[in-house]
Each structure stands twice: as C-alpha cells, then as structure tokens.
Amino acid sequence: MQSGGAGRGRNRFHGQAAMSEMNVVPLVDVVLVLLIIFMLTAHVMEFGLEVDVPKVNQSKESAQELPVINITKDGEIALNDKPVNINDMSKELESRFKKGSRAVYVRADKATPFDPIAQVISALGLAKIEVKLVTQPEDSANRKGR
C-alpha cells in the first residue's frame, strides 16, 4: 500500500533531462574581484624604489625589457630593486641577465646630485653597456603654463 504522494516523489524528473550546465556566476564574481584587486595594485608594483624622474617635453616610448639601474636622491644604487656596488655593477649585470643584454635603463631621481649619475654612466661606458635614461613626459597643461 502506497500513498499517492510517495510514488510521485521517485519519478519527479521523469521525462526531463538532468541539468548538466555549470553555474558560472560564482566564477565570474571571483574573477571580477581578482581583476579589481589587480587593477588597484598594478601601478604600485611598477618599481619598488621611490624615484621621481625628471619631466621633459618629449619622450620616446620604449617597450624593451632591459635591466633598470635606480639611483635614489641619496645616491644609493640598485639593480632592479636590489642594492649593488658601483664597482660590481657590470659583473652583476652579466650574472643576473644572461641574455647578453648590452643596454640598461638608468632611472635617477631628479633631486640626485649629478656625481653619482656620472659615476654610474662612466662605469657602464667602461663595460661597453649602452645607457638609456628614464624620464617622464610633462602634462600638456604644464606646458601651456610656461
């Protein structure tokens, strides 16, 4: 003796296909949150050292992946955010960057005295490494005020 409701419970989905679609809403939510976090932190991760580079009227965009030598306003020298001695700079470039890179970016703070910059450029010149200086373009609003 079965009641009428018990028999219907087993065959409730009779005639309908099982739902095989994945619910992507939680996946989309997680991806959007990660995207927002990445967008907020990406500009902070550009360089680890605080260096305020000089502004110039014209700048050339460069997409080359080269080592960066940072010079702080105190005259401290770092190769890609790791402190380096000026006398060991060419050896460090060869050991860390085995791709045979014969060029580097020199990124110096605008408040840095010229002496440390000149010493770095001279040391790189002796090692026959091309020097490319990093600058920042001026805003168009700043140019009109001159």
N, C-alpha and C positions, 0 to 999 in steps of 0.2 A: 503494500500500500504506500503509494507515494502521493504526496500532496501535489497540487498543480504547480506550485512555485519551485519545488525542488528540481523537477525535471527541466525546467526552463533555464535554470542557472548554469548548467553544464553546457548547454548549446547556445549560449548567449550570442557568440560571434559566428554562429553558423550562417554561411552564405557571404560573409565579409572576409576579405583578405587581411592578414595580420599587418599591422602598421610597421613598416620597415624603414621609415625615414628617421634620420637623426635630428634631434632638436639642436640647431646651431646658435640659438640665441645666447646661451651662456658662453659659448666660444667667442662669439662676436663681442660680447661685453668684456671679456678678459683681454682680447686683442686691442680693443679701443682704449682700455685703461693703460695697457702697456705702451701703446702709441703715444698717449698723452704724457706719460712719465718720460718716455724717450725724448719727446719734443721739448719738455721743460728742462731736461738735464743735458741735452746735446751741446748747447752753447757753453756750458760750464766746463765740459770735458775737452774743449779745443786745445788748451795748453794749461799746464799745471802752474807755471810761474806767472806772476803778475808783471807784465812788461807792457808799458804804454809806448807803443811805437810812434814815431813822428808822422804827422799828416802831410801829404803832398798833393799838388794839384792833379797830377796824372799818376795813375798806377796801372801796371800791366798784370792782368790775371794770369796766374800760372797754376797748372794742375799737376805739376811734377811732384812726385813723392820723394823728397830729399830729407836728409838729416837736418835738424834745426839746432843751431848753437844759440842759446839765450844768454844775454848779458844784462844783469839787473842794474838798477841805478847805483847799487853799492859796489859794482864791479865784479860780482860773482858770476862765474861762467858755468853753464850747464849744457850738456849734450842730450837733447831730448829729455829734459827734466831731471837728469842725473848729473850731479856735480862732477866736473872734470878739471884737471890741472891743465894749464895752457901748454906746458911742455909735453904732455902726454896726449894732446888732442888728436894729432894725426894718427897715432897708434890706436887710440880708442875708435876713431872713425873706421879704420881698416878692420879691427876686430869685431865691432858691433854690426857693421854694414858690409858684408862680404860681397855685395852685388857689384863691387867695383865703382861705387859712386864717387865721381871726381868733382862733385859740386855740393855745396851746402847752403842753407839759408842762415844768415846771421840776423838775429832778431834782438835789437838793443833798445832799452828804454830811452826815451828822449831826454831824460834827466841824467843819463850816464855821461861822465866826462869822456872826452874823445880818446884819451890814452888807452884804456882797456880795449876799446873797439879797434884802435890802430894796432895794438899788440896781437889781437886775435886775427885780424886780416893779414898781418905780416906773417904770423906763424902758418896760416893756411896757404899763403902765397909761396912760402918756402917748401911746403909739402906738395906744391903744384895742384892745389884744390881750388876750383872756381868758387868765388864768393858771390852770393846773391843776397842783397839787403832786403829786409822785410819792412814795408811801410804801410800806411793806412790811407785810403783816399779821403779827401776832405768832402764834407757835405756841400751840396750846391748852395745851401742857404748861407754857409760860412763864406763862400767865395764872393757872394754878392755884397757882403758887408765890407769888403776890402776896398 
